[in-house]
Amino acid sequence: MTLYCPRCGSSNIRWASGLPQLWSIYECSECGYRGALVLADGEVARKIREEWLKVRRTNP
C-alpha cells in the first residue's frame, strides 16, 4: 500500500524515526510535514498534489 502526504500529496513519506515513541509519526521529505495522519487514497492525493503544486508556483 502506498502512503501519501496529506499536505502536498507526495508519496515520498516515511516513518520519522525508529524510536518506539514515534512509531506512528510520519515525515514527508518533500514539504516537511510531520504527523500521524497519512493518506492511502491515490486519487485524493493526486488532487492535493495538483493544488499544492499550483500554490507553490504562485508563492515560491
C-alpha positions as CSV (number, residue, x, y, z in Angstrom):
1,M,0.0,0.0,0.0
2,T,1.3,3.4,-1.0
3,L,1.1,6.2,1.6
4,Y,0.7,9.9,0.7
5,C,1.4,13.1,2.5
6,P,-1.9,14.9,3.4
7,R,-0.2,18.4,2.9
8,C,1.4,18.0,-0.6
9,G,0.2,14.6,-1.9
10,S,3.8,13.3,-2.3
11,S,4.4,9.5,-1.9
12,N,7.8,10.4,-0.5
13,I,6.7,9.9,3.1
14,R,8.4,7.7,5.7
15,W,8.4,7.0,9.4
16,A,10.0,10.0,11.1
17,S,12.1,7.8,13.5
18,G,12.8,4.3,14.6
19,L,12.2,5.3,18.2
20,P,9.2,3.4,19.8
21,Q,7.7,6.7,20.9
22,L,7.5,8.0,17.4
23,W,6.4,4.8,15.6
24,S,3.2,6.4,14.3
25,I,4.7,9.7,13.2
26,Y,5.4,10.2,9.5
27,E,7.6,12.7,7.8
28,C,7.4,14.0,4.2
29,S,10.8,14.6,2.5
30,E,9.2,17.0,0.1
31,C,7.3,19.5,2.2
32,G,8.4,18.7,5.7
33,Y,5.1,17.6,7.0
34,R,5.3,15.6,10.3
35,G,2.3,13.9,11.8
36,A,0.3,10.7,12.3
37,L,-2.2,11.3,9.5
38,V,-1.3,10.0,6.1
39,L,-3.4,9.2,3.0
40,A,-3.8,5.9,1.3
41,D,-6.2,7.1,-1.4
42,G,-4.2,7.9,-4.6
43,E,-7.0,9.9,-6.2
44,V,-7.3,12.2,-3.2
45,A,-3.5,12.5,-3.0
46,R,-3.4,13.4,-6.7
47,K,-5.9,16.3,-6.2
48,I,-4.0,17.6,-3.2
49,R,-0.7,17.3,-5.2
50,E,-2.1,19.3,-8.1
51,E,-3.4,22.1,-5.8
52,W,-0.1,22.1,-3.7
53,L,2.0,22.5,-6.9
54,K,-0.2,25.3,-8.2
55,V,0.0,27.2,-4.9
56,R,3.8,26.6,-4.7
57,R,4.3,28.0,-8.2
58,T,2.5,31.2,-7.3
59,N,4.1,31.5,-3.9
60,P,7.7,30.2,-4.1
